[in-house]
């Protein structure tokens, strides 16, 4: 699920998203930073940033404030399905 790039969130919304993300991570689906996700996929962080801003390939990410986080399950699904 992609978030709008310039969406403004209240502190309560950011906290809620952070807690949700931590909950997902605690349930065995860790969140990776853009750098971690790039290393996992063998890409540069800049490539992932471009894909996120253009919507290319539909790779799901979670925005927490200014940070983009990637669920490992989303990365695994992306690898399994291959680039189309």
N, C-alpha and C positions, 0 to 999 in steps of 0.2 A: 504494500500500500504506500503510494507516494504522497508526500505532503506538498502543499504549495510552497514554492520557494520563499515568498515574501509574506507568508502568513504570520500575523502577530498573535502571540499567545499570552495569556495572563500567567502570572507565577503559579497559580493553582493548576492551570492546565499543564504547564511544564512539569510540575511535581507529579501530577497524575500520570503523565506519559512516562516519566522516569520510573515511577513505582511499577507501572505495568511492564516496562522493559526489564526491570530487575526481576520481576516475578517470572517472566518468560525465561530469563537466563537461569534462574534458580530451578526451573522445571526441566533443565537439560537442553535448552535451545539457546546457547550463548549468543550474545550480541557482540559483533566484532566492529572495531573502528574501521574507518575507510582504509587506513593503512593495513590493518590486519586482514580485511576482506580482500584487498588487492594482492597481498602476499599469498593468501589462500588460493586465489584464482590465477596467480602468476601474471598479474597485470600491474600497471602503475596506478597509484592513487589518483593521479590526474585523469586517467582513462575513466575510472569509476565516477569521478566528479562530472566529467563531460556527459557520460551516459545518464547520470542522475538529472542533470539540468536539461537534457534534450529528450529524456524519456526513451532513449534508444534501448532496445532489447527488453524493456519492461522489468528490469531487475529491481525487486522490491527492497525498500530501505525504510528505516524509521528515523524521523527527524526528532531530535531532542535538543531544543534550542537551536543552536547553529550547527550542531553535530549531526552527521549522518551515521547511523549504525545499521549493520547488516546482520540478519539472523542467519546462523549457520545453515539452518534447514532451507532457507531461500537460496543460499549459495549452492548447496548440494543439488537442489531441484534445478537450478540454472545449468549446472554442469551436466546433470543427467539428461535434461531435455535438449541440450546443445543450443547453439546460437542459430536462430532461424531468420 
